Amino acid sequence: MDYKIKQQDKFDYYFDTNNSKQEITITGKIKVILHYKNLTIKKQNKIIKELEQTVDNFKIFANLEDIKPSQQPLKIYIFDNKEDYQYYGEKKGLGTEGGKFYKENLDSPPTIYVYQQGNILNLKHEFTHYLTHTNIPNAGSLPTVLTEGIAEYIEHLSDKKFNSQSNSIDLTEDEIKTKNITQLLELKYSDNFYDNDMVYKAGHAIIMHLNDKNPKLLKKILHNKNPEQYLDQIKKENNKFKDWLTENNTDNAMQKINALEVTKGGFIASKKEIIDGEIKDVNYYTANIKNLTTKELVGEFATVEYMGFGNYIRCSSAAKNIHIDISLDSDYRHLKLIKKNNNEFKLIFTNKDGSKNYTESSEYQYQHQIVKSKYAKQNSNEPITDEKIDAIIAELIEINANTVTNTDLTNRPLDTIFSVKKLGNGMASALSLYNEEEKVSELLCESGIFKQIEGQENNEMFIFHNGLQRFHVNYDNKAYLAIENEDGQYKAAFIDGRAVNNDPYFDFSHLHKNELLSPNITHINQEKLPVLQLKNTKIYNHKDSTFAQYSAFQKEHGHTIKKGELLDNKGSASTEDDVHKAVLHKENKAFYDFKTIGFYINEELRDQNNNLIDGSDLFIHDHGKNIRYQLPKEITYLKLIKKDNAYKLAVCDQEGTEYTDIPDEYRLIDPIFAHQYEKKDHSNKHLNIGLIDFKQYTEGTLFKLKYDPNDYQIPRDKNNEILRSSDNQKYVTKVKIFHNDTEIGMLSNDHHNFQGDIFFSIDYNYSYNDFLASYSPQIDIIDETILFEQGDGDIGDTNRGYTDYKKINFVKNKNLDYEITTEILYNEQSSSYYPSYQLLANKQSNENVSYYRQHSNIGYAGYQDEINECTDNDNGMIISEEIMYI
């Protein structure tokens, strides 16, 4: 499709008013005209519900008996995504903001511009601006901070997490240390992210304070045509406001329930990383766990993870970007319990009888040289000595005996020898400790560290990562932990919100936890656990609510996705990391097994004269079984063959010689994984339009596989030059398919399966931090197409547009009942800690009003896969070059 036609009228071209308009009435009075391109019926109904809820909340807030509509209907333009919002809305003044309300003059209709990002981003916020403008007589005379504060207050009135109300309180409390309330009221929109964000946060906090402590003053401000005298009274509230902020900050709320805080500890390392198109210094720190009341240190997160990776024991530090691999076939796959001079109990690698340490072996010397070479490249200005490298490696291979799971090894005799075993069948597995034939524990495969980027000294990020589950969650500045005792077992959980009296899932007081990842209890001093337990509230899991589960009616008469056979148990005692096949059921009968195989390829490297230095490697990855094959460099072709009366694509070399060293289920690729796609010129998104029609080619036809030089995973600077943290770094991209010199499509790299009780639908060609995680994923089947929908069983803040585009098409085939092909709109936006923002005029007049809502792309969680890897030429192994923090 040619997206460049009708360039002179892009906005009208985008919103075809004959086919994408719906007139609705909110609360029987407010006439609304919705303009959109792609909006499901469920989402349309959800919009109506959100608008009605916003009206109800606004009436209570503003003390209004009824709502007055505008003279002309409210127009709401809903773009499919952020890129369309910016491109097609350019002439309407739309930019990098997250939404906008605009009323040009008395004769023009009020208008809202928003876009889909999972939900309709900031819809309640912008609609509140409309309600304020039409129902508050002096709205045009209010400071920007208060108008944005009102919109924030209504938008987050029913928010159940502390990243809205509490975040506004905490940031404003910090800001008021250098500013008074008068200065806060004078804040204006800014193209500086932090300054602009404070307009919303401070306004939100001021409105919450007035509504809580001085509602009479708030009423006078809202309902007097000349509110200046009452605004002056706010300025006299400075000390009361400061006290209210302190009383209601998150630390105090968490202290009341005996929660623990996770704060930045000691310095670990500094390294160069690519951030927002620049190579910056990034500092890493330990993560301390403290009692909020006494500030006593009660624990510390591990900084080193231990996993079985292939046939190796991998000891890795994300902070230092260094790992040590010890072969599971070597003599040094054993651990001996020792006591250091500082009375710390450690486990060190030795041979079977403990007579020779790993550090005395030739294997250690080889690893020593690799680490020394790599460290020298990363720290070229620092003198590198063998003693320094020994100390760095010691931090990886000397294991704290207190951090192994489910047991206290310090009660065992010194010099006890434990063997290390990898029990999982997949590429990555937990490592188990055995004392002779008895399994006594597992090594930790998780870590928690703080990250601070150069130039962002006031912003720290806590990152908790689980290598076995290939997943991370992050929290700005600090995190909070809750300790509970269930059936005699202590458990730790990250808290994702303050205690709430009720929510859509439970009609009683409870606490929210992060259901995507929970830390092991061994990070905390075990002797302190009895006094660290949660008080005055209780955690209830989202999955235990009937609202998060499929109804009996849906199971019998609708579509559900259920857990199938076990694909990978990860070699651990926990079932939370077990991977199961996902099976689609129709009317309670198995209907389709979701696919788990994906394909990716790394770059080829060329010199300045375009001579090939290093060719591409094709990877075939079964994400369910966690089995990955790296094919030889010459195997970057597909040959069309017929097998069992069906077309297959056999991996081969340029002569057509098939590669047969891997199982047929991987080397003979089903054409279901090969797609055509379209791409808009103004966006990095790809829209799959169906399968490649291989019937037009003869048997034996060869297709070349190439990397995508414009893939979203390849970072570039402002001059569009590729950035690399090391000379030998190779980025992994989607796989493009060529016939002769013509590109005809790409190979997919998505998977859908259960991990524990959570269904994950993820596409690495699309994004690492936008995906579906759900206890009861919702789908519709329309015109032989499966559409993913949002549902009450969805968890986390992960789905930010994924379900808007994810679909699976049924294609009838003579030989099969159905074939199914995955389609997705690929979102190739670069990760950004601080997105840029455009300053928009906000004229304070009833005749010309423009409000907009800035939106941050800072992620909450991300799925990590070994696709984020490059070849390290020092040892020829595929290593994790950098953890994907988004």
C-alpha positions in Angstrom: 0.0 0.0 0.0 1.3 3.4 -0.9 1.2 5.5 2.3 2.4 8.6 0.6 -0.8 9.3 -1.4 -2.8 12.4 -0.5 0.1 13.9 1.3 -1.6 17.3 1.1 -4.4 16.1 3.5 -2.8 13.4 5.6 -5.1 13.8 8.6 -8.3 13.5 6.6 -6.8 10.6 4.6 -6.1 8.8 7.9 -9.6 9.3 9.3 -11.9 8.2 6.6 -15.1 9.8 8.1 -17.4 7.5 6.0 -16.0 4.3 7.5 -14.5 5.1 10.9 -16.9 7.3 12.8 -19.2 6.5 15.7 -21.6 8.8 17.6 -22.2 8.1 21.2 -23.8 9.8 24.1 -22.2 9.8 27.6 -24.5 9.9 30.6 -27.4 10.9 28.4 -26.0 14.4 27.7 -22.6 14.6 26.3 -22.5 13.9 22.6 -19.3 12.4 21.4 -18.1 11.6 17.9 -15.4 8.9 17.8 -13.0 9.0 14.8 -10.8 6.0 14.4 -9.2 3.5 12.0 -9.0 0.2 13.9 -10.9 0.0 17.1 -12.5 -3.3 18.3 -16.0 -3.4 19.6 -14.7 -4.4 23.1 -12.4 -1.3 23.1 -15.3 0.9 21.9 -17.4 -0.3 24.8 -14.5 0.2 27.2 -14.1 3.8 26.0 -17.8 4.5 26.8 -17.3 2.9 30.3 -14.2 5.0 31.0 -15.8 8.2 29.9 -18.9 7.5 32.1 -16.7 6.7 35.0 -14.7 9.9 34.5 -18.0 11.9 34.5 -19.0 10.3 37.8 -15.7 11.0 39.4 -15.5 14.5 38.2 -19.0 15.3 39.5 -18.0 14.1 43.0 -14.7 15.9 42.8 -16.1 19.3 41.6 -19.2 19.0 43.8 -21.5 19.2 40.8 -25.1 17.8 40.8 -25.0 17.5 37.0 -22.6 17.9 34.1 -23.1 20.6 31.4 -22.2 19.4 27.9 -20.5 21.6 25.3 -22.7 23.3 22.7 -21.1 21.2 19.9 -20.3 17.5 20.2 -16.9 16.5 21.5 -14.7 15.0 18.8 -12.3 12.3 19.8 -9.7 11.3 17.2 -8.0 7.9 18.1 -4.9 7.0 16.2 -3.8 3.4 16.0 -0.4 4.1 17.5 2.1 6.8 18.5 3.9 7.0 15.1 0.6 7.6 13.3 -0.4 10.2 15.9 2.8 12.1 15.2 2.9 11.7 11.4 -0.8 12.2 10.4 -1.4 14.7 13.2 1.5 16.9 12.4 -0.6 19.7 10.8 -2.9 19.6 13.9 0.1 20.4 16.1 0.5 16.9 17.5 4.0 15.8 18.5 5.7 13.8 21.1 3.1 14.4 23.8 0.9 11.5 24.9 -2.5 13.2 24.1 -4.1 16.6 23.6 -7.3 18.5 24.3 -8.0 21.5 22.1 -10.7 24.2 21.7 -9.8 26.9 19.3 -12.6 29.3 19.9 -16.3 29.5 21.0 -17.5 28.4 17.5 -15.1 25.5 17.1 -15.9 22.0 18.5 -13.9 20.7 21.4 -11.4 18.1 20.2 -9.3 15.4 21.8 -6.4 13.6 20.1 -5.2 10.4 21.6 -3.7 7.1 20.5 -3.9 3.4 21.3 -1.2 1.9 23.4 -2.9 -1.2 24.8 -5.5 1.1 26.4 -6.4 4.4 24.9 -3.5 6.3 26.3 -4.5 9.3 28.6 -8.1 9.3 27.5 -9.5 10.0 31.0 -6.9 12.7 31.4 -7.8 14.6 28.2 -11.6 14.0 28.8 -11.2 15.6 32.3 -9.7 18.7 30.5 -12.9 18.8 28.4 -15.1 18.5 31.6 -13.1 21.2 33.3 -13.3 23.5 30.4 -17.1 23.1 30.0 -18.1 23.0 33.7 -15.6 25.1 35.7 -16.3 28.8 34.9 -12.8 30.0 35.6 -10.9 27.1 34.0 -9.1 29.4 31.7 -7.8 31.5 34.7 -6.4 28.6 36.6 -2.6 28.0 36.6 -1.4 25.3 34.3 -0.3 23.2 37.3 -3.8 23.1 38.7 -5.5 22.2 35.4 -3.1 19.4 34.9 -3.4 18.4 38.6 -7.2 18.1 38.2 -6.8 15.9 35.1 -4.2 13.7 36.9 -6.4 13.4 40.0 -9.4 12.2 38.0 -7.3 9.9 35.8 -5.8 8.2 38.8 -8.6 8.3 41.2 -9.2 4.6 41.0 -5.5 3.7 40.5 -4.4 0.9 42.8 -0.7 1.3 42.4 1.7 3.7 44.1 3.3 4.7 40.8 0.6 7.4 40.3 -0.7 9.1 43.5 2.4 8.1 45.6 4.8 8.9 42.9 3.4 12.4 42.6 3.6 12.9 46.4 7.2 11.6 46.6 8.5 13.7 43.7 6.8 16.8 44.9 8.1 16.3 48.4 11.6 16.2 47.0 11.0 19.2 44.8 9.6 21.4 47.6 12.9 21.1 49.4 14.2 23.8 47.0 10.9 25.4 46.0 7.8 26.6 47.8 4.2 26.1 46.8 4.1 29.5 45.1 6.9 28.5 42.8 5.2 25.1 42.1 2.1 26.9 41.1 4.1 28.9 38.5 5.6 25.8 36.8 5.0 25.8 33.0 5.3 23.2 30.2 8.9 22.5 29.3 10.8 20.5 26.7 12.9 19.3 29.6 11.5 15.9 30.7 11.9 16.4 34.4 10.7 20.0 34.5 7.7 19.2 32.4 6.9 16.1 34.5 6.8 18.2 37.6 3.9 20.2 36.2 1.8 17.1 36.4 3.2 15.6 39.6 3.1 18.9 41.6 -0.4 19.7 40.3 -1.6 16.2 41.2 -0.1 16.5 44.7 -1.6 20.0 45.4 -5.1 18.8 44.3 -4.8 15.7 46.5 -3.8 17.9 49.4 -6.6 20.4 49.0 -9.2 17.7 48.5 -8.0 16.0 51.6 -7.3 18.9 54.0 -9.0 22.0 52.6 -11.9 21.0 50.3 -13.7 24.3 51.0 -10.8 26.2 49.6 -10.7 23.9 46.6 -14.4 24.5 46.0 -14.0 28.3 46.1 -11.1 28.1 43.6 -13.2 26.0 41.2 -16.5 27.9 41.4 -15.5 31.6 41.5 -15.1 33.6 38.4 -12.2 35.4 39.9 -10.2 32.8 41.9 -7.1 35.0 42.4 -7.8 35.7 46.1 -8.3 32.0 46.8 -5.2 31.1 44.8 -3.3 33.4 47.2 -4.7 31.3 50.1 -3.1 28.2 48.6 0.3 30.0 48.8 -0.3 30.3 52.6 -0.6 26.5 52.8 3.1 25.9 52.2 4.0 24.4 55.6 0.7 22.4 55.8 1.4 21.1 52.3 4.9 20.1 53.3 3.7 18.3 56.4 1.0 16.5 54.3 3.5 15.4 51.8 5.7 13.9 54.5 2.7 12.3 56.3 1.5 10.6 53.0 4.8 9.7 51.3 5.4 6.1 50.3 8.0 5.4 52.9 5.5 6.2 55.7 2.8 4.1 54.1 5.2 1.2 53.7 6.5 1.6 57.2 3.0 1.2 58.6 2.7 -2.3 57.1 6.3 -3.2 58.1 7.5 -3.4 54.5 11.2 -3.3 53.7 13.0 -0.9 51.4 15.5 -1.7 48.7 18.0 1.2 48.3 21.3 1.8 46.5 24.4 0.3 48.3 28.1 0.2 47.5 29.7 0.8 44.1 30.3 -2.4 42.0 31.6 -1.3 38.6 31.4 1.3 35.9 31.2 0.5 32.2 30.3 2.0 28.8 26.8 1.4 27.5 24.8 2.6 24.6 22.0 4.9 25.9 19.7 7.0 23.6 22.1 7.0 20.7 25.2 7.8 22.8 27.9 5.8 24.5 27.6 6.8 28.2 29.2 5.8 31.5 26.9 3.7 33.6 27.6 3.0 37.3 26.3 -0.1 39.1 25.7 -0.5 42.8 24.7 -3.2 45.2 21.1 -3.2 46.4 20.6 -3.0 50.2 17.5 -4.3 52.0 16.6 -2.2 55.0 14.1 -2.0 57.8 12.1 1.2 57.1 11.6 1.9 60.8 15.1 1.3 62.2 17.0 1.7 58.9 18.9 -1.5 59.9 20.5 -3.4 57.1 18.7 -6.8 57.0 19.9 -8.1 53.7 21.5 -7.5 50.3 20.6 -8.8 46.9 23.1 -11.1 45.2 25.0 -9.6 42.3 26.1 -12.8 40.7 23.9 -15.4 39.0 24.6 -19.1 38.6 23.1 -21.2 35.9 23.8 -24.2 33.8 24.3 -22.9 30.3 24.9 -25.5 27.6 27.4 -27.9 29.2 28.9 -25.3 31.5 28.5 -23.8 34.9 28.1 -20.1 34.2 28.9 -17.6 36.9 28.0 -14.1 35.6 27.9 -10.6 36.8 25.6 -8.2 34.8 27.1 -5.2 36.5 30.6 -6.1 35.5 29.6 -7.7 32.2 31.9 -10.6 32.9 31.3 -14.3 33.3 33.2 -17.5 34.0 32.3 -20.8 32.4 33.4 -24.1 34.1 32.8 -27.2 32.1 30.4 -29.7 33.7 32.7 -32.4 32.3 35.7 -31.0 34.1 37.2 -32.2 37.4 36.3 -28.8 39.0 32.5 -29.1 38.9 32.5 -29.5 42.7 32.1 -27.0 45.6 33.8 -27.1 48.9 32.5 -25.4 52.0 35.2 -23.2 53.6 35.4 -20.4 56.2 37.3 -17.2 55.3 39.5 -15.2 57.6 36.6 -12.7 58.0 34.4 -15.6 59.3 32.3 -15.7 56.0 31.3 -19.1 54.8 32.0 -19.6 51.1 31.7 -22.4 48.5 34.7 -22.6 46.2 35.2 -24.8 43.1 37.5 -27.7 43.6 38.2 -31.2 42.2 36.2 -34.2 43.5 38.1 -34.8 46.7 38.8 -31.1 47.4 42.5 -31.5 47.2 43.0 -29.0 44.3 41.2 -25.7 43.8 39.9 -24.5 40.5 42.2 -21.5 40.7 45.2 -23.8 40.5 44.1 -25.3 37.2 45.0 -24.6 33.6 41.3 -24.1 32.9 41.3 -21.2 35.3 44.4 -19.7 33.6 42.6 -19.8 30.3 39.5 -18.1 31.7 41.8 -15.6 33.5 43.3 -14.5 30.1 39.8 -14.1 28.6 38.6 -12.0 31.5 41.8 -9.9 31.5 41.5 -9.3 27.7 37.9 -8.3 28.0 38.4 -6.1 31.1 41.3 -4.3 29.4 39.1 -3.4 26.4 36.4 -2.1 28.8 38.7 -0.2 31.0 41.5 1.0 28.7 42.5 3.9 31.0 43.0 1.6 34.1 46.1 -0.4 34.9 45.3 -4.1 34.7 47.2 -6.5 37.0 46.8 -10.2 37.5 46.0 -9.6 41.1 43.1 -7.3 40.1 41.7 -10.0 37.7 42.0 -12.6 40.3 40.0 -10.5 42.7 37.3 -9.9 40.0 37.0 -13.6 39.2 36.9 -14.4 43.0 33.8 -12.4 43.3 32.2 -14.7 40.7 33.5 -18.1 41.8 33.5 -17.7 45.6 29.8 -18.3 46.5 28.3 -17.0 49.6 27.1 -20.1 51.5 24.2 -18.1 52.9 22.6 -17.5 49.5 21.9 -21.0 48.3 18.2 -21.9 48.4 16.2 -23.8 50.9 19.0 -24.8 53.3 21.6 -23.5 55.7 24.9 -24.9 54.6 26.8 -23.2 57.4 25.6 -25.9 59.8 27.5 -28.5 57.8 31.1 -29.5 58.5 33.8 -27.4 56.9 35.4 -29.0 53.8 32.2 -30.8 52.9 32.2 -31.4 49.1 29.1 -30.9 47.0 28.8 -31.9 43.4 27.1 -29.5 40.9 24.5 -30.9 38.5 22.5 -29.4 35.7 19.2 -31.3 35.7 17.3 -29.3 33.0 17.3 -30.5 29.4 17.2 -27.0 27.8 20.0 -24.6 27.0 19.6 -22.8 30.4 19.0 -24.7 33.7 19.2 -24.3 37.4 22.3 -25.8 39.1 21.6 -28.3 41.9 24.0 -29.1 44.8 24.3 -32.7 45.8 26.0 -34.2 48.9 26.6 -37.7 47.5 23.1 -38.8 46.3 21.2 -36.2 48.3 20.1 -33.0 46.7 20.6 -30.3 49.3 20.1 -27.0 47.5 20.2 -24.9 44.3 22.4 -22.0 43.4 20.7 -18.6 42.9 20.1 -17.6 39.4 18.8 -14.1 40.2 20.4 -10.8 41.1 19.4 -7.3 42.1 21.5 -4.2 41.4 21.1 -0.4 41.0 21.9 1.3 37.8 22.8 5.0 37.4 23.4 6.6 34.0 25.9 9.4 33.4 24.1 12.8 33.6 21.2 11.4 35.5 22.6 11.5 39.0 19.2 12.1 40.6 17.7 9.1 38.9 18.5 5.6 40.0 17.0 2.4 38.8 16.7 -0.9 40.7 16.7 -3.9 38.4 15.8 -7.4 39.5 16.7 -10.1 37.0 16.1 -13.8 36.9 18.3 -15.5 34.4 16.4 -18.8 34.4 13.1 -17.1 33.7 14.8 -14.7 31.2 12.9 -11.8 32.8 13.5 -8.6 34.6 11.5 -5.9 36.5 12.7 -2.5 37.3 11.7 0.3 39.8 12.8 3.9 39.7 14.9 5.0 42.7 13.8 2.3 45.2 11.7 -0.8 45.6 9.7 -2.2 48.5 9.5 -5.8 49.8 7.0 -7.7 51.8 7.7 -10.8 53.9 5.0 -13.3 54.6 4.9 -16.7 56.2 2.8 -19.3 54.4 2.5 -22.7 55.9 5.8 -22.3 57.8 7.7 -21.0 54.8 8.8 -17.4 54.5 8.3 -15.8 51.1 9.4 -12.4 49.8 7.5 -10.3 47.2 8.0 -6.9 45.5 5.1 -4.6 46.4 3.4 -3.0 43.5 1.0 -0.8 45.4 -0.1 0.5 48.8 -2.8 -1.4 50.7 -6.2 -0.7 49.2 -9.6 -1.1 50.7 -11.0 -2.8 47.6 -10.4 -3.1 43.8 -12.2 -4.8 40.9 -10.8 -8.2 42.1 -11.2 -8.2 45.9 -13.8 -6.4 48.0 -11.7 -6.1 51.1 -8.4 -4.6 52.2 -5.3 -6.1 50.6 -1.9 -5.5 49.1 -0.7 -5.9 45.5 2.5 -7.7 44.7 4.5 -8.1 41.5 3.2 -11.3 40.1 5.8 -11.5 37.3 8.8 -12.0 39.5 9.4 -12.6 43.2 12.9 -12.7 44.9 14.2 -15.7 46.8 14.0 -15.3 50.6 17.7 -16.0 50.9 18.7 -12.4 50.0 17.4 -11.5 53.6 19.1 -12.3 56.9 17.2 -15.5 58.0 17.5 -14.7 61.7 15.6 -11.4 61.2 12.6 -12.9 59.3 10.2 -13.3 62.3 10.2 -9.5 63.0 10.1 -8.5 59.4 6.8 -10.0 58.5 4.0 -7.9 56.9 1.6 -6.2 59.3 -1.9 -4.7 59.1 -2.6 -6.1 55.7 -2.3 -9.2 53.5 -1.2 -9.9 50.0 -3.9 -11.4 47.7 -2.8 -12.8 44.3 -4.6 -11.5 41.3 -4.9 -15.0 39.9 -7.0 -16.1 42.9 -9.8 -13.8 42.0 -12.7 -15.3 40.1 -12.6 -12.2 37.9 -9.1 -13.1 36.6 -10.2 -16.6 35.6 -12.2 -17.9 32.7 -15.9 -18.2 33.5 -17.7 -21.5 33.3 -19.7 -20.2 30.4 -16.6 -19.1 28.5 -15.0 -22.5 29.0 -18.1 -24.3 27.6 -19.1 -22.0 24.9 -16.1 -19.8 24.1 -12.4 -19.8 23.4 -9.8 -20.4 26.1 -6.1 -21.0 26.2 -4.9 -23.8 28.5 -1.7 -25.3 29.7 -0.5 -28.2 27.7 2.5 -30.6 28.0 5.6 -29.7 29.9 8.3 -28.4 27.5 11.1 -27.4 30.0 11.2 -27.8 33.8 14.4 -25.6 33.9 16.0 -28.2 36.3 14.7 -26.4 39.3 12.4 -27.4 42.2 10.1 -24.5 41.5 7.2 -24.9 39.2 7.0 -21.1 38.6 9.6 -21.3 35.9 8.2 -24.5 34.2 7.4 -23.9 30.5 4.3 -25.6 29.1 2.8 -25.7 25.7 -0.1 -23.3 25.2 -3.2 -25.0 23.7 -6.2 -23.1 22.2 -9.5 -24.6 23.2 -12.8 -24.0 21.4 -15.9 -24.9 23.4 -13.7 -26.9 25.8 -12.0 -29.0 23.1 -8.3 -28.7 22.0 -8.2 -26.7 18.8 -4.6 -25.6 18.1 -1.1 -25.9 19.6 0.7 -22.6 19.6 4.1 -22.5 18.0 7.3 -21.9 20.0 10.1 -21.8 17.3 11.7 -18.6 16.3 14.5 -17.5 14.0 17.1 -14.7 14.1 20.4 -13.8 12.5 23.3 -11.7 13.5 25.0 -9.0 11.3 27.7 -9.6 8.9 30.7 -7.2 9.4 32.5 -5.5 6.6 35.6 -3.2 6.5 35.7 0.3 5.0 36.2 -1.2 1.5 33.2 -3.4 1.9 35.2 -6.6 2.2 33.5 -9.2 4.4 35.2 -9.7 7.7 32.7 -11.9 9.4 29.6 -13.5 8.0 26.1 -13.8 9.5 25.0 -16.8 11.7 21.5 -18.1 11.5 19.9 -19.2 14.8 16.9 -21.5 15.2 15.5 -21.3 18.7 12.8 -23.4 20.3 11.7 -20.9 22.9 9.5 -23.5 24.6 12.1 -26.3 25.0 14.8 -23.7 25.2 16.9 -25.4 22.6 18.9 -23.3 20.2 20.9 -24.2 17.1 23.6 -21.9 15.7 24.1 -22.9 12.1 27.5 -22.7 10.3 28.1 -19.4 8.5 27.6 -20.9 5.1 24.1 -22.2 6.0 22.1 -19.0 5.3 19.9 -20.2 2.5 16.5 -22.0 2.3 15.6 -24.6 -0.4 12.0 -25.2 -1.3 11.3 -28.9 -1.2 8.3 -31.2 -0.8 8.1 -33.7 2.0 5.0 -35.8 2.8 3.1 -33.9 0.2 3.7 -30.5 1.9 6.1 -27.7 1.2 9.1 -27.3 3.5 12.0 -24.8 3.5 15.3 -26.8 4.1 18.2 -24.9 5.5 21.2 -25.2 3.1 24.2 -23.5 1.6 24.4 -21.5 -1.6 24.8 -24.7 -3.6 21.6 -26.2 -2.2 23.3 -28.7 0.0 21.0 -29.4 2.9 22.3 -29.1 6.5 21.4 -32.3 8.3 23.1 -32.1 11.7 20.0 -31.0 13.5 16.6 -32.7 13.8 14.1 -32.4 10.9 11.6 -30.4 13.0 14.1 -27.5 13.0 16.0 -27.9 9.8 12.9 -28.3 7.7 11.1 -25.0 8.3 7.3 -24.9 7.8 6.3 -22.1 5.5 3.9 -21.0 8.2 6.9 -19.1 9.7 7.6 -17.1 6.5 5.6 -13.8 6.1 5.2 -10.9 3.7 4.9 -7.5 5.2 4.3 -3.8 4.6 6.1 -0.9 6.1 5.0 2.7 6.4 7.6 5.3 5.4 7.1 7.4 8.5 7.4 4.5 10.9 9.7 1.6 11.8 6.8 -0.7 12.1 6.2 -3.7 9.9 2.7 -5.0 9.2 2.5 -8.6 8.2 0.0 -9.2 5.4 0.1 -13.0 5.3 2.2 -15.9 4.2 4.6 -16.0 1.4 3.1 -17.9 -1.5 5.7 -20.5 -2.3 3.5 -22.2 -4.9 4.8 -19.6 -7.4 8.3 -21.1 -7.1 9.5 -24.4 -8.4 10.9 -27.1 -6.1 14.6 -26.6 -5.5 14.4 -22.8 -5.6 16.9 -21.2 -3.3 16.2 -18.2 -1.0 18.9 -16.1 0.6 18.6 -15.2 4.3 19.9 -11.8 5.4 20.0 -9.7 8.5 18.0 -6.4 8.7 20.4 -3.5 8.8 17.6 -1.2 10.0 16.4 -3.4 12.8 15.3 -1.7 16.0 17.8 -3.6 18.0 20.8 -1.9 16.2 21.4 1.4 18.0 22.5 4.4 16.1 23.8 7.9 16.9 22.3 11.2 15.8 24.2 10.8 12.5 22.6 7.4 11.9 25.9 5.6 12.5 25.8 2.3 14.2 27.1 2.3 17.8 29.1 -0.6 19.3 30.4 -1.1 22.7 33.2 -3.2 21.3 34.8 -3.7 17.9 33.6 -7.4 17.6 30.1 -6.8 18.8 27.5 -8.2 16.4 23.8 -7.3 16.7 21.0 -9.8 16.2 18.1 -8.9 14.0 15.1 -10.3 12.3 15.7 -12.6 9.3 14.8 -11.2 5.9 14.1 -13.6 2.9 15.4 -12.8 -0.6 14.7 -14.5 -3.9 17.5 -13.5 -6.2 17.9 -9.8 -5.2 14.3 -9.2 -4.3 13.1 -9.2 -0.7 10.0 -11.3 -0.4 9.4 -11.4 3.4 10.8 -12.4 6.8 10.9 -15.3 9.2 9.0 -15.0 12.5 10.4 -15.0 16.0 7.5 -15.2 18.4 6.2 -17.7 20.8 3.2 -18.3 23.0 3.5 -20.6 26.0 2.9 -20.9 29.8 5.6 -20.1 32.3 4.2 -21.3 35.6 0.5 -20.3 35.6 1.1 -17.2 33.3 0.5 -17.3 29.6 3.1 -15.3 27.7 2.7 -14.1 24.1 5.9 -12.5 22.9 7.4 -11.4 19.6 11.1 -10.5 19.7 10.9 -9.0 16.2 8.4 -6.6 17.7 9.6 -5.7 21.2 11.1 -7.0 24.4 9.0 -4.9 26.8 5.6 -4.9 25.1 4.0 -8.3 25.3 1.0 -10.1 26.8 1.1 -11.8 30.2 -2.2 -13.2 31.5 -3.8 -15.8 33.6 -6.8 -16.0 31.3 -5.8 -14.5 27.9 -8.8 -13.3 25.9 -9.2 -13.9 22.2 -11.8 -13.4 19.5 -12.1 -15.3 16.3 -13.4 -13.1 13.4 -13.3 -14.1 9.7 -10.9 -17.0 10.4 -8.6 -14.7 12.4 -7.6 -15.0 16.0 -7.5 -11.5 17.7 -5.9 -11.0 21.0 -7.8 -8.8 23.4 -7.2 -7.2 26.8 -8.8 -9.1 29.7 -9.3 -9.1 33.5 -6.6 -11.9 33.8 -3.9 -9.7 32.3 -1.1 -8.8 34.7 1.7 -6.3 34.9 2.2 -3.2 32.9 3.5 -5.1 29.9 0.8 -4.9 27.2 1.2 -1.4 25.8 0.0 -2.0 22.3 0.8 -5.6 21.8 -2.9 -6.8 21.7 -3.8 -4.0 19.3 -1.9 -5.8 16.5 -1.4 -9.4 17.4 -3.4 -11.8 15.4 -3.3 -15.3 14.0 -4.9 -16.0 10.6 -6.4 -19.4 9.7 -5.6 -20.4 6.1 -7.5 -23.4 4.7 -5.2 -26.0 3.1 -6.1 -29.1 1.1 -3.8 -31.3 3.1 -4.5 -29.8 6.6 -7.7 -28.8 8.3 -6.1 -25.5 9.2 -2.8 -23.7 9.0 -2.2 -20.8 11.3 0.1 -17.9 10.6 1.0 -15.2 13.1 0.7 -11.6 12.1 1.9 -8.6 14.1 2.6 -4.9 13.6 6.2 -4.7 14.4 7.1 -1.8 16.7 10.7 -0.9 16.2 11.0 2.1 18.6 14.3 2.4 20.3 14.5 2.1 24.1 14.6 5.5 25.8 15.0 6.4 29.4 14.0 10.0 28.7 11.9 10.6 25.6 12.1 14.1 24.1 9.1 16.4 24.5 7.9 19.3 22.5 6.8 22.5 24.1 3.2 23.3 23.1 1.5 26.6 23.7 -1.1 26.6 26.5 -3.1 29.9 26.2 -5.1 30.5 29.3 -8.4 31.5 27.7 -11.8 29.9 27.4 -11.8 30.7 23.7 -8.5 29.0 22.8 -7.5 26.1 25.1 -4.9 23.5 24.5 -4.0 20.9 27.1 -1.7 18.0 26.5 -0.4 15.1 28.4 3.2 14.0 28.3 3.9 10.3 28.3 7.0 8.5 29.4 8.1 5.3 27.6 10.1 4.1 30.7 9.3 0.4 30.9 8.2 -1.5 33.9 9.3 -5.0 32.9 11.1 -6.7 30.1 11.5 -10.2 28.7 15.1 -11.2 28.0 16.2 -13.7 25.6 19.6 -14.9 24.4 18.8 -13.2 21.2 20.5 -10.2 22.8 23.8 -11.7 22.3 26.9 -11.4 20.2 29.8 -13.6 19.3 32.8 -13.1 21.6 35.8 -13.9 19.4 37.9 -14.6 22.4 36.4 -18.0 23.0 33.9 -18.5 20.2 31.0 -18.9 22.5 27.7 -17.1 22.4 27.6 -14.9 25.4 25.2 -12.3 26.9 27.0 -9.1 26.0 24.5 -6.9 27.8 21.4 -7.4 29.9 18.3 -5.8 28.2 17.2 -3.1 30.6 14.2 -1.2 29.3 
